[in-house]
Amino acid sequence: MKKLSASLIAPLTAVLLIFPTSMFAQGIKELSDEEKKALSEITSKKVLATVSFLASDELAGRGTGTNEFKIAAAFVASRFRGAGLKGGGKEGSFYQFAEIDAWQVSNDNITLSGPKAPKHFGLLTSGSSSVDYSGPIASVDERQKDLKGPVTIVEGQDFRTTMTTVRRLRRNGATAVLVQVAQDSQLIAAAKNAATQITMRKPVGMIPVLLIEKTDFAESDYQLKLPAIKKLKKKVRNVIGVIPGSDPELSKEAIIFSAHLDHLGKRSGPGDQIYNGADDNATGVTGVISLADAYAALKTKPKRTLIFMAFWGEERGLLGSYYFAKKPLWPLEKTVANINLEMIGRPESGARNKTWMTGWGESDLGSLMAIGAKRTGTLVFEHPRFSGRMLYGASDNWPFVQKGVVAHSFSAGSLHRDYHQPSDEWKKLEIDHMTAVIKGLFAGSKPLADGILTPKRKKK
């Protein structure tokens, strides 16, 4: 998504001034001393500490199925536990587990033998099938780029150029490519990284690319054996914590606060390899943790049950939220709303301390949230560009929508130039803005949690 143009900023200001029926007419009072004390749990220092850890290099982009994602999930669970939440999983666990297929480059049982056979530095990519080849191996003429056989040698260049050459050779019939590299080539580091990363996308049309040292091949036959990409079974997890409602009847209903914990992990190639995912979506998870802290600090717990969740697999197609919607740990028919947080750390021009909601016209949730949020000076508004259906189905609220739940994503930024880039770093976040937004989400959701307001889907 691009940043707002100047032509959109002017109507934005006008939209922000429009609010629904006054909060007093809705039965909503000014913030109580207890609510103010709960809000004091949400501080810029705590927000910074949380988001900077989740977006740190040490968590390596929180790729689904990776050890770093497991660490991030354990961190979220520990924060829920420390706040006093109950585990919402089976037997009181803070996790909802699932098992998925994953794939990884394997360097097991690589063989390259024959006269003057060079040593190798591992596979840069693997194919879906193994290679067992015996015969001549010839170099590609870089000027003509003619295929010389099913196994071809090319000179290693930068990662992108090398892979472009490999894809062309594959289209011309190559079943494997040997890439000659120097000892200090960045491709060697990329191959080491590839051997540690997993992907949930089954490889289609890939061929193995083996890095070898530079040497003169003899005019003779060689034996080459390369393994197929390795299929794995990975256990993945949603994180779920619960604050039970205090009312005998309303406690049977729940509000779910959610955000996706995963990001894109790491990439191969030179330069910064880590997709830190600071704004997308360490900020959203930080918001969920902060809201859990605030609600847990209330002496008088809300009447409705509150559920706090961090999903796996959003970046792979909303997989974690779809899994929960398919196997819910709370009855979806008793779910009053899903308030999903997505990218709340970098405001657009003119929208600091303001929050917009996707799918504004699909329910009255945005209008109801705006009433309570106003008490902290935070505005929840209908974005003139992004609050339509454009992004309504693009995040983890969507599986809930498809099950009939009032569910929307709340954002406080835009798809900036660092979106889905390794440059999405926590140091670029506006922490004070983010903190104010989270406080507004607490104040906006509190009347729903207390059963004063109940959102409804709009009839079409």
N, C-alpha and C positions, 0 to 999 in steps of 0.2 A: 504494500500500500504506500502511496506517495504521501508526502506531507501536504497539509492544507495549503491551497493557493490563497492569495490575498483576497480573492473574491469570496472565499468561504468564511474568512475570519469575521467579517462584519455581521453576516446573519447569525454566526455562532453566538455573538454577544447578546443579540436579541433573544435567541432561543433560551439562553441561560436565565433570563429574567422571568420566564413564564413558569409558574408553579401551580399545582393542583390546589384543591380546597385547603384552607388553612389547617395547620396541625391541631389547633384547638378544636376545630369542628370535627376532626377525626378522633378526638379523645386522646391526643398525644400531648404530653406535658413537656415543659422545658426539662433539660437534663437534671436528674436528681443528683444528690451528693454521691450516692453509691455508683451511679453511672459515670460520674466525673472521675471517681476513684478508679473504676475499671478502665476508663480511657487513659488514665495515667500509666497503665501497663504498656501502652503503645508509645514508645519513644523513638526518636531518631537514632539513638545509640543502639538500641536493641534491633531496630530494623536494619541498620548498617551491618551489625555483627552477623545477623542471620543471612542476609542476601549476599554478603561478601564471601561467606563460607560456601554457600550453595553454588556460587558462580566462580569459585576458585579453580585455578589450574589443577589442583590436586584432585578435584572431582571430574576432571577430564571430559567435561561436556555432558555428563549424566546420561550417556547412551543407554537405552533400554537393554537389559540383559547383561550389562557390564558390572564388574565388581564396584566401580565407582557409583553406579546407580544404587546398588545395594547399600552402600555407605550413606548416600544421600537419604534413602528411605529410612534407614536406621536412625539418622539424625532427626528426621521429622517425627518418627515414632517416639523418640526419646523426649522431644519437646512436648508432644501431646501427653506423654506419661508424666513428665515433670509438672505440667500445668494441672494435673489431676483428672484428666479425661480418662474414660474407660475405653478399652479396646473394642472396636466394633466388629472384629472378625470372629471366626469360630473359636470357642472356648476362651474368649477374652483377648484374643490376639489383636495386635494393631495392624495386621496385614490380611489382605485378601489375595491368596496365591492363585496363579495360573501358570500353565506350562506352554511354551511356544517353541516352534522350530527356528533355529538360527544357523548361520553358516560362517565359516572362518577359513582363511587361507592356511594350508598345512604345508610344512616343510619336511614332513616325514617321508623317508624312503625315496629321496631324490637320487637319481643315478644319471651321470653323464660320463661315459667312458669311451675311450678310443685314443688314437695317436695324438699326443699333445693336448689332451682334453684339459680345458682350464678348470680352475676351481670356481665354485658358484657362491653367490651371496644370498640365496633364497629367492622365493617367488614374490613378485610384485603383485600378481593376480593369479587366481586359479580358475580352471574351467569346471564345468559341471560334470565332465567325464575325465578319467585319467588318460594319460598319454603313454603309450609303449611303442617307441619308434626305433627302427634300425635302418640306417641308410646315410647318404651324404647330407651334409649341412653346409649351406652356402650363404654368402652375404648378399644383402639387397644392395643394388646400386642406388645410392642416394639421389642421383640425378634422374634416373629412370624409374626408380622404386618398383622394379619388376620382382615378382614373386619367383624365388628359385627352388621352391619345394615346400612340402608340408611343414618343415621346420626351417626357419630362416633366422639369420643373424642380422641385427641392426646396431648401429652406433647409438649409445645412450645420449640423450640430450636432456632438456628439462622435462619434468613430469608430464606436462600437458602435451608437448610436442611428441614425446615418446609414445604416449597412449593414443594420440591421433594416428601415428604410423601403425601401431598395433591394430587398431580398428580397421584401417584400410587393408592391411594384410589378411585379417580375418575374413573380410568380405571377399577377398580374392582366393580364399581357400586354405589359408594357413591354419594348422592345428596347434601350433606352439611357436613362440618367438623367443629367441635368445638375445638379450640386450647386453652389449659390451659396455662396461663402465670402469671408470678409474676408482682407485681405492677410496678416494674422498668424495665420491659422487653422492649427491643428495638422494638419489634413487635408492641407495642402500639403506639409508635411514627410513625411507618410505616403505621399503620391504619389511624391515623390522617392525614398523608400526602396523603394517597390514596383518602380520602374523599374530598380533595381540588384539585386534579389533574383530567384533562380530557384526553381522548384518542380518536383518530379518527378511531381507529381500532375496528370494531364491535366484541365483545367478542364471541369466538367460543369454546365450550367445557369447559368453566370455570364453577366452582361451588362456592357457597358462603363459605367463611371461616370466622367464628365469633370468636373473642377473648373473653375468659371468665376467671374469676378468678379461682384459684385452689380451688376445693372443692370435697367432696365425694358425688357422685350422688346416690340417693336412687334407690332401685329396684322398679321402678314405671314408669308410663307413664308421658311424658312431652309434652308440646305444644310449637312448634317452628314455628315462622313465620319470614321469611326473604324476603326483597324486591329484585326484579330484579335490575340489573344495570340500572341507569337512563339515558334515551336518551334525548339529548339536541339539540337545534338548535343554532349554533354559527355563528356570523357574523365575517368574516375574511377579511383581506385587504392587497392588494398590495399598496405600497407607490410610487407615481409617480410625478416627477417634470420636468419642461420643460424650456429650453432656446430656444426661437424661432430663427430660422435662419435669417440672415440679407439680403440674396439674394432673389429677387422675385421668381426665379425659383428653385434654390437649396434648399431653405427653405422648399420646398414640400417634401424633402427627409430627413430622420432622421437616426441618430446613437443612439443606445440604450446602455447605460452603466448600468449594473445590478449586483446584488448579492443577495443571499438569506439571509433574516433577521432571520428566525426561526432556532432553534436548537432543542435539544431533551427534554428540560424542566427538570423535576425532576424525580427521581426514588424512589421507596420504599426500605426499608432495612437500615442497619446500615451504619455508615461512611458518607462521603461526598455525599449528595443526589442530588447536583446541577450539571447538565451538562452545564458548563458556555459557551462552544462553542466559546472560544476566537479566535483561529485560524480559526475554522470552525463555523460561518463564519463572526464573528464580524470584522475580518480584511477586508474581502471583502466589507462589508457595509461601513466601515470606508474609504476604497478606493473610493467608489462611492461618498460619501459625500465630500471627499477632492477634487475629480475631479470637482464636482459641484461648490465648492468654487472657484477653480482656473479659470474655464471657465466663471463663473459669474463675476469675477474680470476684465475680458478683456473689455477695452473700445470699441474696434472693435469686435463685436460678430461674431462668425463663420458663414459662409454662410449657412451651413446645420443646421437644427434643431437638438438639442441635448436633449435626454430624459434620465432621471436618475431614476432607479427603484430599490426597495427592495421588494423581493417576500416573500410571506408566503408559507409554505408547501413543501419546497424542500426536507426536510428530510422525508416526507411522500410520496414521489414519484413525485417530481417536480410539485406539484398540482397548486401552484400559477402561475407559468410560463405557464403551460398548459391552465389555465383559461384565461390568457392574450392572448395567441395565438388563443384561441377559440373566445374570445370577445375583439379583439384588440382596444385600444384607439388611435392607430395610424395605418394607412394602412400598412400591412406587405409588400405589393408589393412596397411600398415607403420607406422601411427600408433598408438602405445601409449595415448596419452591427449591430450585437449584440456583444458587448465586455463585457463578463461576468467575474467577479472576484471571485476567489475561493481559499481561504487559501493562503494568501500572507505574513504571518508573521514569518515563521520559515524556513529559507533556509537550503538546503542540504549542505554538505561539498563541498566547492569549487564553490558554486552558490550564494554567497552573492551579492545583488544588481543586480540579473539577474532574468528574467521572462521567463517561458516556456508556450507554448500554446498547448491545446489539438487539435487533429484532424489536425495536421499541413499540411498534404498532401491533405486535402479536399478543401482548398482555398489558395489564396496568402495573406490573411490577416496578418499572422505572419511575412512574409517577409516585407510587407509594414510597419507594426508597428515597425519593427526593424530599419528601415531607420531613422524615426524621433526620436525614443527613444535613438539612439546613441548620439544625441546632448547633453544629460544629463549624458552620461557615463553609461547608463543602457543598458544591452543587452537583447534582446528578441530572444530566440533561440528555435530550435527544440530539444526537450529532447530525448536522445537516447533510452529511455524506455517508457516514459509516453505521448509522443506527437503523438502516433498513434491513433487508434480507441478505445483503451482500456478504456479511460476516456472521450471520445468525447461525449458519450450519458449519462454521469453520473451527469450532472448538468444542470442548467436552460437555457443554450444555446440550449439544444436539441429540445425542442418544436419549437423553431425558425427554426432550421435546417430542421425539418420535414415540415415546411411551405415554404421552399425554400430560407430562408434568410441565408446570410453568417454570421455564429454565432459560436463563440468559447469561451472556458473558458481560462483565463489566471491565472496561479498559480506561486507562488514563494517559494515553499516549498515541503513537501512530506507528506505522510500519516504516521506521526510519532507515537510513542507509546502512545501518549495522545489523538490520534484521537478517537472521540466518547467515551471519558472517562471523568469523572468528573475532572480529572487532567488537562484538556485543559484550563489553566488559563492565564490571560493576562500578568502576571509577567514573563511568559516563552517566550513571543514574543520578537523579535529583532526589536525594534522600528525604529532604524536608517535604517536598511535594508528595512523595510516596507515603510518608507518615501521615500527612493530613488526609490523603485519600482513604487510607485504611481506617482512620478515626471516623471519617464520614460514612464508610460502609458499616461500621459498628452502629453508629447512631441511626443510620437508615434502616438497618435490619432489625434493630431492637424491638420496634413496635410489632413486627411480624413474629419475632421470637416470643413475645409476650401474649400473642393471640389477639392484639388490638386490631391489627390489619391482616387481611387474607387476600393475596393476589388472585386474579382470575384471568384466564385466557379470553381474548376477545373473539367474539363470533364473527365469522366472515360471510 
